[in-house]
Amino acid sequence: EPPPAMPSVPISLIISGKPAAGKRKLSARLAEFYNLALVDVEEVIRECLLLSGREEPGRQPMHTLPELLKDTVVNEPAENEYVEEMRKIGFQAQEVLDRGETIPDELYVAMIVSKIRGLFVEAMPDRQKATSLSEQLTSRGENSYYESRVDESLDEDQPIDDLPPSGWVLVGFPNTVKQYQMLETAMSGYVAPALRPKSEATLKKEEVAKLAPGPEQPSEPEPLFEGAVGLHILLETSNSEVVRRVAGKRVDPLTNLEYHLEDDPPPEQEQVIYERLVEEFYDI
């Protein structure tokens, strides 16, 4: 089964690391500096549940709902087909959570793919035309799709926030090699060699080689494949530093602002803030 059509964007990033490694702060800064759409898996889950008619219990109301979801009415058909996909995924997530189970990796991958496609509807390849997106871009000259959009829409008085995102940055997933392979396969169609099905002849050769090993044959280099992710940033953090950051993390339940007792404490004159701070839960 071929992978779903994905938007062609200049920048695609994944940031991963241990809890409290600073993934979300770095992602937010990169998103602001390079005009990227921030795809936070925790927020994506909440969006799917919200679209399906259920909000996560014990969480603050969503205050950063993307524009594409702002006018969507729950339980009514969505104009954006990818929002409708996220709603269906939300129903599946509800069933899993109601059974007391954890959301499987396959569902995470599905919601991430639908989220990215929904954020870049205008950059999606036209599946009804015979020409590919790359051919369409080539016929328009050297400028990329997004450069053309910016050039056509930019004027002197237009604020920078109104420009289309230059790409996306994903945080919170994947956390394992298997999850990364599943996400890559879903987005680009690439299957890692270890996960490819082997023919019956190959399996028999491997069995024979175990009984009577022959001379070692040089393995052929794997041909290059253009993946869906441009760059993967892994933040290295020691366990002791993770514990220090988590132990000092506090949240103001009134404003939902985050503080750290050592690195980023509240203003000294605001004693009332100290008194109402609560610890933030981390599933380490």
N, C-alpha and C positions, 0 to 999 in steps of 0.2 A: 504494500500500500504506500503510495507516494506521500511525502510530507505535505502539510498544508502550505498554501502560498503565504509567504512572509513578506513584510514590507522591506523595501531596499532603502536603508538609511546609512549615512556616513559613519556613525559611531555606534558601537554596541559593546557594552562593558558588563562584566560580572565582578562583584566584589564579595569575597568570602573571608572567613576567619572565625576564631573562637568567639564565644559570647563576650561582650564588653571590649572587643578589640578596636572599636571605633568605625565599624563598617558603615553605619547609617550616617554618621557625621561626615565621613569622607564622601559618601555617595551624594549627600545633600550639597556639599561644596562643589563637587564635580558637575552635578546637575545644574547648579546656578551659574558656574563659570563658563561651561560649554553649552548651555541651553539644552539640557537633556531632560527627557521624561524619566522620573524616578519611579521604578517599579519595585515596591517593597512587598515581599510575599505576605507579610502579616496584614497589610492593608488590602491586598488583593483578596485574601480569604474573607476579610470583613465585607468587602464590596460584594462578593459572591453571595454571602449569607444575607446581606441587606437586600440585594436584588430578589432573592428567593423568598423574602418576607420575614427574615429572622436576623436580629442583631445579636452579636456576641454578648452574653451576660456579663455585667460588671465592668463594662468598658464605657469610656466617655463617648458621647455622640461624635460621629465622624465630622471633622471640620475641614478636611482636605479632599473631599470627593471630587474627582476629575470632572471637567466640563461635559464630557460625553455621558456621564451618569446623572448630571445635575437635574435634568428635566425628565428622567426616566421614571415612570410610575410603576410601582411594584405590582406584579401579577397582571400587567397589561403588556401587549406586544411592544417590543422595542424597535425603533427605527434602525438602530445600529445592530446588524446581525451578530456582531461579536459580543455585544452586551447581552443579547439573548442567549448566546453560548455560555456566558458567565452565569446567567440566571440558572440555566439547566445544571451547570456544575455545582451551583449553590445548593440545589435540591439534593444532588448526590452527596454532597458534603454533610448536609443535614442528616441524611439516612445513616451515614457512617458514624457521626457523632452521637446520634440517638442510640446506636447499638453499643456505645461506650468504647468504640475503636478509634485508632488514630487515622488521620487522613492518609491514604496511600500515596506513594510517589507519583503514580500515574495521574492522579487527580491534581497534584501540584503542577505537574508538567502541563496538563490540559489548561488549567486556569492561567498559567503564565503565558502560554502561547496565545490564548484568546485575548488576554489583557494587552499584549504588545500589538496584536493585529488591530484591536479596537482603538488603540491610541494613534495609530498611523493608517487610518482608513484611506486617506488620499494617496498614500505611498504604496498601497497594495498593487501588485501587478494585475492588469486587466485579464482575467482568465477567459473572457469571451472573445478576445482577439487572438489572431494567430501569431502576431509579432510578440516577442518577449520584451520584458521591461528593458533589458540591456539594449535591444535594438531600438526601442523607442528613445532611449537616452542618447544613443549614438547619432540618431537622425536629427537630434536637436542641437548638436554641437558638443563642445568640450565640457560645458557646465553640467554638473550633476543635476538630478531632479530637484534636490533641495536648494542648490544654488540658484536654479531657475525660479523656484517659488519665491525665494527671498528677493531676487532681483525684480521680479514682477510686482511684489507686494510692498516693497520698502519705499517709504517716502521720508522726507526730512523730519516730519513731526511725529512719525510713528514710534511708540515706545518699544524698547527691545523685547519686553515681555510678550508682545503680540506676534513675534516671529514664530514660525513653526519650529518645533523641537528638532535638533540636529541628530537625534538618536535616542538611545535609552541606556539606562544603567540599572542592573538587576542586583538586588541585595536580599539575603535571607535564604537563597536557594541558588544552586545546589550546595550541599554540604559533604557529599561523598563522591567518589569516582563514578559509582554506579548511577547516581542521580545526574551527574554531568553527562554521562553517556546517553541516558534516556532523554535529557533535554536537547542535546545536540541532534539526536536521531529525529526527534519530533519537529525540530526547526529546520534542519537542512537535509535530512534523509541519510546522513552519514552513520554507518554502523561500525563500531570498533571491531577489529579483527577477532578479538576473543569472543565476541558475541555473535559472530556470523555463523549460520548453520553450516555444518560440514556434510559433504556428500558421503554416501556409504563407502565408496572406494577409499576416500581419505581416512575414514575411521578404521578401515581394515588395515591400511598401511601403517597407521599409528600403533595398532595392536601387534602387528608383525615386528615393528621396530623395537617394541618393548621386549619381545622374546629374543630377537636376533638383531641387535643394533648394528647398523651399517655405518659407513663413514659419514661424518657430519657434513651436511650440505649447507652452503651459505644461503641465508634467507634473502629473498628478494626485497628490496626497499619498498615500503608502502608509498604508493603514488600520492602526491599532494591533493588535498580536497579542500575546497573553499567552504569553511564552516560558517555557522551563523553568528558566532561571537568573535569580535575583533580582538579583545584583550580580556584576560582574566587576572585580576589582582588578588593575591592571597596575602592577608595581613598576618604577620608572625608576631605572636604575643606569648610571653612566658606564663606559666600557670600561676606563679606568685603575683604577677601583675594583674592577671584576670581577677584573682581573689581580692586584691587591694581595691580595684575599681568597683567591683560588685559590692564589697562591704561598705564602701563610702557613698554609694548611690542613694539618693533620696528624691522623692517626688512631692510637690505641693498639691494636695488633692483639690484645693480651691481653684488654682490657676492651671493645673496640669503641667507646670514647668518642672524641668528636671534640674537637680543640683548634685554636686559632689562635695562631701564635707571637707576634703583636702584640696581638690583641684579647682572646684567651682562652687564655693559656698555662697549662700545668700548675703546680701549687704549686712554689715555688722549692725547698722542702726535698725534693721528690720527684725527685731527679736521675735515678733509675732509669727514670722515665717518659719523660724527655727522650731517653734513650739508645735506647729501643725505638720511638719515634714513626716513622711512615712517612708519605710523601706520599699524599694521596688523589687518585685520578684523576678528572679532569673532562673530559668530551667537549665542549669549547667550539667 
